Amino acid sequence: MAKLIFRYSAMNSGKTTNLLQVAHNYEERDFNVKIAKPAIDTKAGNYVSSRIGLEREVDYLIYPNEDIKLDRGVQVLLVDEAQFLNKEQINELYYFSKYYNILVICYGLRCDFRGQGFEGSTRLLQIADEIEELKTVCFCGKKATFNLRLKDGKPTFEGQQVEIDNQHKIKYDSVCGDCFIRILTKYFDK
């Protein structure tokens, strides 16, 4: 069972919904399951919350530049928003999977609204035992692979890499590569 798995996708693919379903499935079989998320993800407080309304309180908030602490007996660790972790924290998760013989499944975005990698995701792509893509659909019907940042309803490619939903009227949407390039080109041709 000792594995580090990275499940990634663009926004709105059901990553958190999948995480909650996986937690339920393992708990139904009496596994000791814990859920963690980076403390920087403030949109649901101490909960993981899916867009379809499912939520659950997390067992661990992971703070920037702090070691991850696990309770004894954890068999399955599910991490939401793993892109916000740093390289050292991802290395710790890999170590936990091997040393403590636990299953660690990380969910997150592969890249940001500019198409650039997050530190946590980049490290997961480098060292995860398994990498799985969860798929979602662009408004044009193609497979969405990029995240589009909307500020006051309009696309933007400016700002800090991390701006959580509802800050400064920021929202995110998933788009295919074709739509991303078309929107990007229009944005910079203004």
Secondary structure as UniProt FT lines:
FT   STRAND          3..8
FT   TURN            11..12
FT   HELIX           15..28
FT   TURN            29..30
FT   STRAND          33..38
FT   TURN            39..40
FT   TURN            43..46
FT   STRAND          47..49
FT   TURN            51..52
FT   STRAND          55..57
FT   STRAND          60..62
FT   TURN            64..65
FT   TURN            72..73
FT   STRAND          76..79
FT   HELIX           82..84
FT   HELIX           87..99
FT   TURN            100..101
FT   STRAND          103..108
FT   TURN            113..114
FT   HELIX           119..127
FT   STRAND          130..133
FT   TURN            139..140
FT   STRAND          146..151
FT   TURN            152..153
FT   STRAND          154..156
FT   TURN            165..166
FT   HELIX           167..169
FT   STRAND          170..175
FT   HELIX           177..188
//
